[in-house]
Structure formats: structure tokens, C-alpha cells
């Protein structure tokens, strides 16, 4: 198993953790924005299937 050769500082660890958290926050906001645009019908470049059975009823 790979083992680090030197101890990483706490600031480096915190920096990596902050970047990881920021990526998750950014992805969540993009997903929410896409969901809102799909619901309003203003989505461009996003294809989603529409069931024909639901539209007939």
C-alpha cells in the first residue's frame, strides 16, 4: 500500500477539503439550476423524454 513520505501540513489538508466541498456545492447549484430551467421549459441543450400517455390524459 502506498504511504506518504512526509507528513502533510494541516493547512494543506484543510485546503484539499475546502476544494472538495466547493466542488460538491458547485455541482449542487448547477443541478438545481438545470432542474428549474427544465420545469420552466427554458432548457436549451438538454433533452428529456416526454411520455405520450401522460399528455393524452
PQR file of N, CA, C, O and H, with PARSE charges and radii, in Angstrom:
ATOM      1  N   UNK A   1       0.836  -1.185   0.000 -0.4000 1.5000
ATOM      2  CA  UNK A   1       0.000   0.000   0.000 -0.0000 2.0000
ATOM      3  C   UNK A   1       0.878   1.244   0.000  0.5500 1.7000
ATOM      4  O   UNK A   1       1.917   1.268   0.659 -0.5500 1.4000
ATOM      5  N   UNK A   2       0.474   2.269  -0.725 -0.4000 1.5000
ATOM      6  CA  UNK A   2       1.263   3.492  -0.822 -0.0000 2.0000
ATOM      7  C   UNK A   2       1.198   4.277   0.488  0.5500 1.7000
ATOM      8  O   UNK A   2       0.139   4.428   1.098 -0.5500 1.4000
ATOM      9  H   UNK A   2      -0.371   2.250  -1.260  0.4000 1.0000
ATOM     10  N   UNK A   3       2.358   4.765   0.893 -0.4000 1.5000
ATOM     11  CA  UNK A   3       2.451   5.528   2.136 -0.0000 2.0000
ATOM     12  C   UNK A   3       3.122   6.855   1.819  0.5500 1.7000
ATOM     13  O   UNK A   3       4.134   6.875   1.117 -0.5500 1.4000
ATOM     14  H   UNK A   3       3.218   4.642   0.398  0.4000 1.0000
ATOM     15  N   UNK A   4       2.578   7.975   2.324 -0.4000 1.5000
ATOM     16  CA  UNK A   4       3.235   9.257   2.075 -0.0000 2.0000
ATOM     17  C   UNK A   4       4.612   9.321   2.726  0.5500 1.7000
ATOM     18  O   UNK A   4       4.810   8.798   3.822 -0.5500 1.4000
ATOM     19  H   UNK A   4       1.757   7.959   2.893  0.4000 1.0000
ATOM     20  N   UNK A   5       5.547   9.953   2.060 -0.4000 1.5000
ATOM     21  CA  UNK A   5       6.914  10.002   2.558 -0.0000 2.0000
ATOM     22  C   UNK A   5       7.080  11.028   3.677  0.5500 1.7000
ATOM     23  O   UNK A   5       7.880  10.827   4.591 -0.5500 1.4000
ATOM     24  H   UNK A   5       5.386  10.378   1.169  0.4000 1.0000
ATOM     25  N   UNK A   6       6.328  12.124   3.607 -0.4000 1.5000
ATOM     26  CA  UNK A   6       6.420  13.149   4.640 -0.0000 2.0000
ATOM     27  C   UNK A   6       5.024  13.515   5.108  0.5500 1.7000
ATOM     28  O   UNK A   6       4.039  13.340   4.391 -0.5500 1.4000
ATOM     29  H   UNK A   6       5.678  12.287   2.864  0.4000 1.0000
ATOM     30  N   UNK A   7       4.963  14.021   6.313 -0.4000 1.5000
ATOM     31  CA  UNK A   7       3.667  14.415   6.865 -0.0000 2.0000
ATOM     32  C   UNK A   7       3.185  15.686   6.166  0.5500 1.7000
ATOM     33  O   UNK A   7       3.935  16.650   6.016 -0.5500 1.4000
ATOM     34  H   UNK A   7       5.763  14.164   6.896  0.4000 1.0000
ATOM     35  N   UNK A   8       1.926  15.670   5.744 -0.4000 1.5000
ATOM     36  CA  UNK A   8       1.322  16.851   5.130 -0.0000 2.0000
ATOM     37  C   UNK A   8       0.864  17.800   6.233  0.5500 1.7000
ATOM     38  O   UNK A   8       0.434  17.367   7.302 -0.5500 1.4000
ATOM     39  H   UNK A   8       1.316  14.887   5.866  0.4000 1.0000
ATOM     40  N   UNK A   9       0.960  19.069   5.965 -0.4000 1.5000
ATOM     41  CA  UNK A   9       0.553  20.045   6.971 -0.0000 2.0000
ATOM     42  C   UNK A   9      -0.967  20.114   7.076  0.5500 1.7000
ATOM     43  O   UNK A   9      -1.684  19.719   6.157 -0.5500 1.4000
ATOM     44  H   UNK A   9       1.310  19.421   5.097  0.4000 1.0000
ATOM     45  N   UNK A  10      -1.443  20.619   8.204 -0.4000 1.5000
ATOM     46  CA  UNK A  10      -2.887  20.748   8.411 -0.0000 2.0000
ATOM     47  C   UNK A  10      -3.490  21.729   7.423  0.5500 1.7000
ATOM     48  O   UNK A  10      -4.630  21.558   6.991 -0.5500 1.4000
ATOM     49  H   UNK A  10      -0.861  20.941   8.950  0.4000 1.0000
ATOM     50  N   UNK A  11      -2.736  22.753   7.063 -0.4000 1.5000
ATOM     51  CA  UNK A  11      -3.275  23.737   6.119 -0.0000 2.0000
ATOM     52  C   UNK A  11      -3.485  23.116   4.740  0.5500 1.7000
ATOM     53  O   UNK A  11      -4.464  23.429   4.061 -0.5500 1.4000
ATOM     54  H   UNK A  11      -1.810  22.893   7.413  0.4000 1.0000
ATOM     55  N   UNK A  12      -2.576  22.242   4.323 -0.4000 1.5000
ATOM     56  CA  UNK A  12      -2.750  21.558   3.034 -0.0000 2.0000
ATOM     57  C   UNK A  12      -3.973  20.652   3.081  0.5500 1.7000
ATOM     58  O   UNK A  12      -4.752  20.603   2.129 -0.5500 1.4000
ATOM     59  H   UNK A  12      -1.782  21.988   4.874  0.4000 1.0000
ATOM     60  N   UNK A  13      -4.144  19.931   4.196 -0.4000 1.5000
ATOM     61  CA  UNK A  13      -5.303  19.067   4.356 -0.0000 2.0000
ATOM     62  C   UNK A  13      -6.592  19.880   4.305  0.5500 1.7000
ATOM     63  O   UNK A  13      -7.551  19.492   3.638 -0.5500 1.4000
ATOM     64  H   UNK A  13      -3.512  19.971   4.969  0.4000 1.0000
ATOM     65  N   UNK A  14      -6.611  20.998   5.005 -0.4000 1.5000
ATOM     66  CA  UNK A  14      -7.796  21.852   5.027 -0.0000 2.0000
ATOM     67  C   UNK A  14      -8.083  22.436   3.650  0.5500 1.7000
ATOM     68  O   UNK A  14      -9.240  22.586   3.256 -0.5500 1.4000
ATOM     69  H   UNK A  14      -5.831  21.313   5.547  0.4000 1.0000
ATOM     70  N   UNK A  15      -7.020  22.764   2.922 -0.4000 1.5000
ATOM     71  CA  UNK A  15      -7.191  23.310   1.580 -0.0000 2.0000
ATOM     72  C   UNK A  15      -7.805  22.271   0.648  0.5500 1.7000
ATOM     73  O   UNK A  15      -8.705  22.588  -0.130 -0.5500 1.4000
ATOM     74  H   UNK A  15      -6.080  22.643   3.242  0.4000 1.0000
ATOM     75  N   UNK A  16      -7.318  21.026   0.725 -0.4000 1.5000
ATOM     76  CA  UNK A  16      -7.887  19.966  -0.109 -0.0000 2.0000
ATOM     77  C   UNK A  16      -9.344  19.719   0.253  0.5500 1.7000
ATOM     78  O   UNK A  16     -10.181  19.512  -0.625 -0.5500 1.4000
ATOM     79  H   UNK A  16      -6.587  20.768   1.356  0.4000 1.0000
ATOM     80  N   UNK A  17      -9.644  19.739   1.539 -0.4000 1.5000
ATOM     81  CA  UNK A  17     -11.013  19.527   1.991 -0.0000 2.0000
ATOM     82  C   UNK A  17     -11.927  20.649   1.494  0.5500 1.7000
ATOM     83  O   UNK A  17     -13.057  20.386   1.082 -0.5500 1.4000
ATOM     84  H   UNK A  17      -8.963  19.907   2.253  0.4000 1.0000
ATOM     85  N   UNK A  18     -11.455  21.881   1.528 -0.4000 1.5000
ATOM     86  CA  UNK A  18     -12.253  23.021   1.069 -0.0000 2.0000
ATOM     87  C   UNK A  18     -12.533  22.929  -0.425  0.5500 1.7000
ATOM     88  O   UNK A  18     -13.635  23.251  -0.869 -0.5500 1.4000
ATOM     89  H   UNK A  18     -10.537  22.094   1.862  0.4000 1.0000
ATOM     90  N   UNK A  19     -11.557  22.497  -1.198 -0.4000 1.5000
ATOM     91  CA  UNK A  19     -11.745  22.347  -2.645 -0.0000 2.0000
ATOM     92  C   UNK A  19     -12.772  21.257  -2.914  0.5500 1.7000
ATOM     93  O   UNK A  19     -13.629  21.406  -3.784 -0.5500 1.4000
ATOM     94  H   UNK A  19     -10.661  22.235  -0.838  0.4000 1.0000
ATOM     95  N   UNK A  20     -12.686  20.165  -2.170 -0.4000 1.5000
ATOM     96  CA  UNK A  20     -13.625  19.060  -2.331 -0.0000 2.0000
ATOM     97  C   UNK A  20     -15.047  19.498  -2.011  0.5500 1.7000
ATOM     98  O   UNK A  20     -15.985  19.159  -2.732 -0.5500 1.4000
ATOM     99  H   UNK A  20     -11.989  20.044  -1.463  0.4000 1.0000
ATOM    100  N   UNK A  21     -15.205  20.261  -0.917 -0.4000 1.5000
ATOM    101  CA  UNK A  21     -16.529  20.753  -0.533 -0.0000 2.0000
ATOM    102  C   UNK A  21     -17.054  21.745  -1.567  0.5500 1.7000
ATOM    103  O   UNK A  21     -18.246  21.739  -1.875 -0.5500 1.4000
ATOM    104  H   UNK A  21     -14.443  20.536  -0.331  0.4000 1.0000
ATOM    105  N   UNK A  22     -16.183  22.594  -2.106 -0.4000 1.5000
ATOM    106  CA  UNK A  22     -16.606  23.597  -3.082 -0.0000 2.0000
ATOM    107  C   UNK A  22     -17.098  22.923  -4.363  0.5500 1.7000
ATOM    108  O   UNK A  22     -18.052  23.396  -4.980 -0.5500 1.4000
ATOM    109  H   UNK A  22     -15.215  22.599  -1.857  0.4000 1.0000
ATOM    110  N   UNK A  23     -16.462  21.831  -4.766 -0.4000 1.5000
ATOM    111  CA  UNK A  23     -16.898  21.112  -5.964 -0.0000 2.0000
ATOM    112  C   UNK A  23     -18.317  20.579  -5.773  0.5500 1.7000
ATOM    113  O   UNK A  23     -19.145  20.659  -6.681 -0.5500 1.4000
ATOM    114  H   UNK A  23     -15.687  21.446  -4.265  0.4000 1.0000
ATOM    115  N   UNK A  24     -18.590  20.036  -4.588 -0.4000 1.5000
ATOM    116  CA  UNK A  24     -19.917  19.490  -4.315 -0.0000 2.0000
ATOM    117  C   UNK A  24     -20.964  20.599  -4.323  0.5500 1.7000
ATOM    118  O   UNK A  24     -22.054  20.419  -4.867 -0.5500 1.4000
ATOM    119  H   UNK A  24     -17.917  19.972  -3.850  0.4000 1.0000
ATOM    120  N   UNK A  25     -20.645  21.733  -3.728 -0.4000 1.5000
ATOM    121  CA  UNK A  25     -21.577  22.859  -3.687 -0.0000 2.0000
ATOM    122  C   UNK A  25     -21.854  23.383  -5.093  0.5500 1.7000
ATOM    123  O   UNK A  25     -22.992  23.707  -5.432 -0.5500 1.4000
ATOM    124  H   UNK A  25     -19.760  21.879  -3.286  0.4000 1.0000
ATOM    125  N   UNK A  26     -20.816  23.461  -5.894 -0.4000 1.5000
ATOM    126  CA  UNK A  26     -20.954  23.946  -7.268 -0.0000 2.0000
ATOM    127  C   UNK A  26     -21.819  22.992  -8.094  0.5500 1.7000
ATOM    128  O   UNK A  26     -22.685  23.435  -8.849 -0.5500 1.4000
ATOM    129  H   UNK A  26     -19.892  23.198  -5.619  0.4000 1.0000
ATOM    130  N   UNK A  27     -21.589  21.693  -7.953 -0.4000 1.5000
ATOM    131  CA  UNK A  27     -22.380  20.706  -8.694 -0.0000 2.0000
ATOM    132  C   UNK A  27     -23.844  20.756  -8.268  0.5500 1.7000
ATOM    133  O   UNK A  27     -24.736  20.619  -9.105 -0.5500 1.4000
ATOM    134  H   UNK A  27     -20.886  21.333  -7.339  0.4000 1.0000
ATOM    135  N   UNK A  28     -24.098  20.949  -6.979 -0.4000 1.5000
ATOM    136  CA  UNK A  28     -25.472  21.010  -6.493 -0.0000 2.0000
ATOM    137  C   UNK A  28     -26.202  22.227  -7.037  0.5500 1.7000
ATOM    138  O   UNK A  28     -27.374  22.137  -7.405 -0.5500 1.4000
ATOM    139  H   UNK A  28     -23.373  21.060  -6.300  0.4000 1.0000
ATOM    140  N   UNK A  29     -25.521  23.359  -7.091 -0.4000 1.5000
ATOM    141  CA  UNK A  29     -26.163  24.564  -7.603 -0.0000 2.0000
ATOM    142  C   UNK A  29     -26.437  24.443  -9.100  0.5500 1.7000
ATOM    143  O   UNK A  29     -27.457  24.937  -9.581 -0.5500 1.4000
ATOM    144  H   UNK A  29     -24.569  23.431  -6.792  0.4000 1.0000
ATOM    145  N   UNK A  30     -25.539  23.792  -9.843 -0.4000 1.5000
ATOM    146  CA  UNK A  30     -25.769  23.578 -11.272 -0.0000 2.0000
ATOM    147  C   UNK A  30     -26.955  22.659 -11.506  0.5500 1.7000
ATOM    148  O   UNK A  30     -27.761  22.893 -12.407 -0.5500 1.4000
ATOM    149  H   UNK A  30     -24.711  23.391  -9.452  0.4000 1.0000
ATOM    150  N   UNK A  31     -27.064  21.601 -10.687 -0.4000 1.5000
ATOM    151  CA  UNK A  31     -28.177  20.665 -10.826 -0.0000 2.0000
ATOM    152  C   UNK A  31     -29.499  21.354 -10.517  0.5500 1.7000
ATOM    153  O   UNK A  31     -30.493  21.124 -11.206 -0.5500 1.4000
ATOM    154  H   UNK A  31     -26.409  21.411  -9.955  0.4000 1.0000
ATOM    155  N   UNK A  32     -29.519  22.190  -9.496 -0.4000 1.5000
ATOM    156  CA  UNK A  32     -30.733  22.918  -9.140 -0.0000 2.0000
ATOM    157  C   UNK A  32     -31.124  23.883 -10.256  0.5500 1.7000
ATOM    158  O   UNK A  32     -32.302  24.005 -10.593 -0.5500 1.4000
ATOM    159  H   UNK A  32     -28.712  22.377  -8.937  0.4000 1.0000
ATOM    160  N   UNK A  33     -30.145  24.560 -10.820 -0.4000 1.5000
ATOM    161  CA  UNK A  33     -30.417  25.489 -11.916 -0.0000 2.0000
ATOM    162  C   UNK A  33     -30.978  24.761 -13.136  0.5500 1.7000
ATOM    163  O   UNK A  33     -31.914  25.238 -13.777 -0.5500 1.4000
ATOM    164  H   UNK A  33     -29.188  24.461 -10.546  0.4000 1.0000
ATOM    165  N   UNK A  34     -30.396  23.599 -13.451 -0.4000 1.5000
ATOM    166  CA  UNK A  34     -30.888  22.820 -14.581 -0.0000 2.0000
ATOM    167  C   UNK A  34     -32.307  22.337 -14.330  0.5500 1.7000
ATOM    168  O   UNK A  34     -33.143  22.374 -15.233 -0.5500 1.4000
ATOM    169  H   UNK A  34     -29.636  23.211 -12.930  0.4000 1.0000
ATOM    170  N   UNK A  35     -32.587  21.887 -13.117 -0.4000 1.5000
ATOM    171  CA  UNK A  35     -33.928  21.442 -12.778 -0.0000 2.0000
ATOM    172  C   UNK A  35     -34.948  22.548 -12.912  0.5500 1.7000
ATOM    173  O   UNK A  35     -36.051  22.321 -13.409 -0.5500 1.4000
ATOM    174  H   UNK A  35     -31.908  21.857 -12.383  0.4000 1.0000
ATOM    175  N   UNK A  36     -34.593  23.742 -12.474 -0.4000 1.5000
ATOM    176  CA  UNK A  36     -35.501  24.886 -12.587 -0.0000 2.0000
ATOM    177  C   UNK A  36     -35.764  25.228 -14.046  0.5500 1.7000
ATOM    178  O   UNK A  36     -36.901  25.517 -14.418 -0.5500 1.4000
ATOM    179  H   UNK A  36     -33.696  23.926 -12.070  0.4000 1.0000
ATOM    180  N   UNK A  37     -34.731  25.199 -14.870 -0.4000 1.5000
ATOM    181  CA  UNK A  37     -34.910  25.551 -16.278 -0.0000 2.0000
ATOM    182  C   UNK A  37     -35.741  24.500 -17.007  0.5500 1.7000
ATOM    183  O   UNK A  37     -36.500  24.837 -17.915 -0.5500 1.4000
ATOM    184  H   UNK A  37     -33.807  24.965 -14.567  0.4000 1.0000
ATOM    185  N   UNK A  38     -35.609  23.234 -16.622 -0.4000 1.5000
ATOM    186  CA  UNK A  38     -36.411  22.190 -17.237 -0.0000 2.0000
ATOM    187  C   UNK A  38     -37.877  22.380 -16.866  0.5500 1.7000
ATOM    188  O   UNK A  38     -38.754  22.233 -17.718 -0.5500 1.4000
ATOM    189  H   UNK A  38     -34.993  22.960 -15.884  0.4000 1.0000
ATOM    190  N   UNK A  39     -38.150  22.702 -15.620 -0.4000 1.5000
ATOM    191  CA  UNK A  39     -39.531  22.895 -15.180 -0.0000 2.0000
ATOM    192  C   UNK A  39     -40.188  24.094 -15.850  0.5500 1.7000
ATOM    193  O   UNK A  39     -41.385  24.060 -16.136 -0.5500 1.4000
ATOM    194  H   UNK A  39     -37.438  22.821 -14.928  0.4000 1.0000
ATOM    195  N   UNK A  40     -39.422  25.160 -16.106 -0.4000 1.5000
ATOM    196  CA  UNK A  40     -39.997  26.338 -16.743 -0.0000 2.0000
ATOM    197  C   UNK A  40     -40.060  26.196 -18.261  0.5500 1.7000
ATOM    198  O   UNK A  40     -40.738  26.977 -18.928 -0.5500 1.4000
ATOM    199  H   UNK A  40     -38.449  25.188 -15.873  0.4000 1.0000
ATOM    200  N   UNK A  41     -39.356  25.199 -18.813 -0.4000 1.5000
ATOM    201  CA  UNK A  41     -39.376  24.983 -20.256 -0.0000 2.0000
ATOM    202  C   UNK A  41     -38.352  25.810 -21.007  0.5500 1.7000
ATOM    203  O   UNK A  41     -38.401  25.890 -22.235 -0.5500 1.4000
ATOM    204  H   UNK A  41     -38.805  24.565 -18.270  0.4000 1.0000
ATOM    205  N   UNK A  42     -37.425  26.425 -20.291 -0.4000 1.5000
ATOM    206  CA  UNK A  42     -36.407  27.252 -20.945 -0.0000 2.0000
ATOM    207  C   UNK A  42     -35.077  26.526 -21.120  0.5500 1.7000
ATOM    208  O   UNK A  42     -34.066  27.149 -21.443 -0.5500 1.4000
ATOM    209  H   UNK A  42     -37.385  26.360 -19.294  0.4000 1.0000
ATOM    210  N   UNK A  43     -35.077  25.234 -20.912 -0.4000 1.5000
ATOM    211  CA  UNK A  43     -33.834  24.468 -21.014 -0.0000 2.0000
ATOM    212  C   UNK A  43     -33.405  24.369 -22.472  0.5500 1.7000
ATOM    213  O   UNK A  43     -34.206  24.013 -23.336 -0.5500 1.4000
ATOM    214  H   UNK A  43     -35.899  24.728 -20.650  0.4000 1.0000
ATOM    215  N   UNK A  44     -32.145  24.683 -22.745 -0.4000 1.5000
ATOM    216  CA  UNK A  44     -31.587  24.560 -24.083 -0.0000 2.0000
ATOM    217  C   UNK A  44     -30.424  23.585 -24.023  0.5500 1.7000
ATOM    218  O   UNK A  44     -29.584  23.664 -23.127 -0.5500 1.4000
ATOM    219  H   UNK A  44     -31.494  24.973 -22.043  0.4000 1.0000
ATOM    220  N   UNK A  45     -30.377  22.677 -24.967 -0.4000 1.5000
ATOM    221  CA  UNK A  45     -29.292  21.713 -24.988 -0.0000 2.0000
ATOM    222  C   UNK A  45     -29.482  20.587 -23.999  0.5500 1.7000
ATOM    223  O   UNK A  45     -28.527  19.885 -23.668 -0.5500 1.4000
ATOM    224  H   UNK A  45     -31.060  22.613 -25.695  0.4000 1.0000
ATOM    225  N   UNK A  46     -30.697  20.406 -23.522 -0.4000 1.5000
ATOM    226  CA  UNK A  46     -30.978  19.316 -22.596 -0.0000 2.0000
ATOM    227  C   UNK A  46     -32.204  18.588 -23.101  0.5500 1.7000
ATOM    228  O   UNK A  46     -33.281  19.178 -23.194 -0.5500 1.4000
ATOM    229  H   UNK A  46     -31.472  20.977 -23.791  0.4000 1.0000
ATOM    230  N   UNK A  47     -32.057  17.308 -23.432 -0.4000 1.5000
ATOM    231  CA  UNK A  47     -33.151  16.534 -23.992 -0.0000 2.0000
ATOM    232  C   UNK A  47     -33.647  15.568 -22.928  0.5500 1.7000
ATOM    233  O   UNK A  47     -32.852  14.852 -22.319 -0.5500 1.4000
ATOM    234  H   UNK A  47     -31.182  16.829 -23.357  0.4000 1.0000
ATOM    235  N   UNK A  48     -34.934  15.544 -22.705 -0.4000 1.5000
ATOM    236  CA  UNK A  48     -35.518  14.603 -21.756 -0.0000 2.0000
ATOM    237  C   UNK A  48     -36.789  14.028 -22.364  0.5500 1.7000
ATOM    238  O   UNK A  48     -37.516  14.735 -23.062 -0.5500 1.4000
ATOM    239  H   UNK A  48     -35.580  16.125 -23.199  0.4000 1.0000
ATOM    240  N   UNK A  49     -37.063  12.760 -22.107 -0.4000 1.5000
ATOM    241  CA  UNK A  49     -38.225  12.106 -22.730 -0.0000 2.0000
ATOM    242  C   UNK A  49     -39.538  12.589 -22.120  0.5500 1.7000
ATOM    243  O   UNK A  49     -39.625  12.852 -20.920 -0.5500 1.4000
ATOM    244  H   UNK A  49     -36.472  12.185 -21.540  0.4000 1.0000
ATOM    245  N   UNK A  50     -40.547  12.697 -22.966 -0.4000 1.5000
ATOM    246  CA  UNK A  50     -41.886  13.052 -22.522 -0.0000 2.0000
ATOM    247  C   UNK A  50     -42.786  11.866 -22.837  0.5500 1.7000
ATOM    248  O   UNK A  50     -42.867  11.434 -23.987 -0.5500 1.4000
ATOM    249  H   UNK A  50     -40.476  12.483 -23.940  0.4000 1.0000
ATOM    250  N   UNK A  51     -43.465  11.336 -21.817 -0.4000 1.5000
ATOM    251  CA  UNK A  51     -44.349  10.200 -22.020 -0.0000 2.0000
ATOM    252  C   UNK A  51     -45.598  10.656 -22.755  0.5500 1.7000
ATOM    253  O   UNK A  51     -46.245  11.627 -22.360 -0.5500 1.4000
ATOM    254  H   UNK A  51     -43.400  11.687 -20.883  0.4000 1.0000
ATOM    255  N   UNK A  52     -45.929   9.951 -23.823 -0.4000 1.5000
ATOM    256  CA  UNK A  52     -47.113  10.299 -24.610 -0.0000 2.0000
ATOM    257  C   UNK A  52     -48.403   9.958 -23.861  0.5500 1.7000
ATOM    258  O   UNK A  52     -49.425  10.617 -24.051 -0.5500 1.4000
ATOM    259  H   UNK A  52     -45.404   9.163 -24.144  0.4000 1.0000
ATOM    260  N   UNK A  53     -48.356   8.937 -23.016 -0.4000 1.5000
ATOM    261  CA  UNK A  53     -49.540   8.525 -22.289 -0.0000 2.0000
ATOM    262  C   UNK A  53     -50.007   9.618 -21.316  0.5500 1.7000
ATOM    263  O   UNK A  53     -51.207   9.840 -21.157 -0.5500 1.4000
ATOM    264  H   UNK A  53     -47.526   8.402 -22.861  0.4000 1.0000
ATOM    265  N   UNK A  54     -49.077  10.280 -20.684 -0.4000 1.5000
ATOM    266  CA  UNK A  54     -49.434  11.329 -19.731 -0.0000 2.0000
ATOM    267  C   UNK A  54     -50.041  12.542 -20.420  0.5500 1.7000
ATOM    268  O   UNK A  54     -50.951  13.170 -19.879 -0.5500 1.4000
ATOM    269  H   UNK A  54     -48.102  10.100 -20.813  0.4000 1.0000
ATOM    270  N   UNK A  55     -49.545  12.880 -21.617 -0.4000 1.5000
ATOM    271  CA  UNK A  55     -50.043  14.065 -22.313 -0.0000 2.0000
ATOM    272  C   UNK A  55     -51.458  13.841 -22.864  0.5500 1.7000
ATOM    273  O   UNK A  55     -52.210  14.802 -23.027 -0.5500 1.4000
ATOM    274  H   UNK A  55     -48.805  12.370 -22.057  0.4000 1.0000
ATOM    275  N   UNK A  56     -51.830  12.582 -23.154 -0.4000 1.5000
ATOM    276  CA  UNK A  56     -53.154  12.299 -23.691 -0.0000 2.0000
ATOM    277  C   UNK A  56     -54.227  12.371 -22.626  0.5500 1.7000
ATOM    278  O   UNK A  56     -55.374  12.703 -22.926 -0.5500 1.4000
ATOM    279  H   UNK A  56     -51.219  11.802 -23.022  0.4000 1.0000
ATOM    280  N   UNK A  57     -53.874  12.064 -21.383 -0.4000 1.5000
ATOM    281  CA  UNK A  57     -54.875  12.043 -20.306 -0.0000 2.0000
ATOM    282  C   UNK A  57     -55.199  13.400 -19.776  0.5500 1.7000
ATOM    283  O   UNK A  57     -56.023  13.529 -18.870 -0.5500 1.4000
ATOM    284  H   UNK A  57     -52.943  11.794 -21.139  0.4000 1.0000
TER
END
